Every structure is written in C-alpha cells, then in structure tokens.
Amino acid sequence: MGMTETATKQGALLEDSTFNVITQIEKKADFLYSSVEKYLRDAEKDSKPELAKLWTAIKEDEQNHLKMLREELVREVKENKLK
C-alpha cells in the first residue's frame, strides 16, 4: 500500500494530485541543487564539452519544470485547494 493510499484511509491531509506536485518539486530541486553541478564539473573535467552542453540544457529544462510545478502549488494554495 502506497503512502497516499494509507493517508486516504486515515483521512487525507493532501490530495494525491497535490502530493504528486510536492514530490516532483522535491525531486527536481534535489537534482538541480545537488546533482547537476557535479555532472557538469565531471563532464568539463573529462574534456567532454558536448556532454557539458547536454547537462546545461537538461538543467535549464528542469529549472523550467520546477518553476511550473511551484506555480501550480502556489495557485492551489491561493485558491485554498490545498487539502
């Protein structure tokens, strides 16, 4: 039984869809603030400029995704839909 299934049986504090947004914010933030800079440094250290360019593009995409998820969470809070 998953975490959200357990929460539902106990009276959900968060809707599954809101939980999903929060979970993805955490995953993307973890990648952006801990992993991607190391990946970029390793590619540069190993003289792989194309790989560094790829990691930079992925970083930019993930920053955009994080912004979109944050905006959705803020919208839900403002509309008092956070349950």
N, C-alpha and C positions, 0 to 999 in steps of 0.2 A: 504494500500500500504506500503510495507516494505521500510526500509531505502535505500537499494541498488536499489530498483525499482525506487524510487524518484531520486536518483543520476543518474541513467541511462537516465531518461527523461531530466535531466539538463546537460548532458554531463558528463559521469562518470569520476571521479577522480581516482577511483580504480575499477579494475575488481572485479566481485563478488567473484571469487575464491581467490583473494588476500585479500579481505575484510574478508573472512571466516578464512583465516590463522591468520590474525591480531586479529580477535575476539577471536579465540581459544587461542592464546598466552596470551591475557589479562585474560581470564577465568582461565587458568591453573596457571598463575603467581599469581592471586588473591588467589586461593586455596592453593598454595604452600607457599606463603609469609604471609598469614593471618589466614587461617582456620586450616590447617593440624596440626600445632604445638599445637593449643588449643585442638584438638581432641585427640592427643597423650597424652597431660597432663591430660585430663579428664579420659582417659582410665587407665592411671597409678594411678591417684588419687583414682579411683574407684576399684583398685586392679583387673584389667582385662588385664593380660599380653597378652592373645591371641588377644584381640581387639587392643592393642597397636601394636602387631606384624602385624596385618592386616593393620592398618593405616600406618605403616612404609613401608610395601610392596606397598600400593597404592601410597604413596609419591614417592617412587623410580620409579614406572611406570610413574607417572605424570611428574617427572623430565625428564625422557627419552622422553616422548611425547613433552614436552616443547622444549627440545633440537632439536628434529626432525623438529618441526614447525619453530623454529628460523633458522635452517639451510636452510629450504625451502625459507623463506623470504630473507635471505642473498643471496641465489642463484638467486632469481628473481631480486634483486637489482643489483647484479654483471652482470647479463645478460641483464640489462636495460629493464626488462619486467615489472617493476613497473609502472603501468599506472594509 
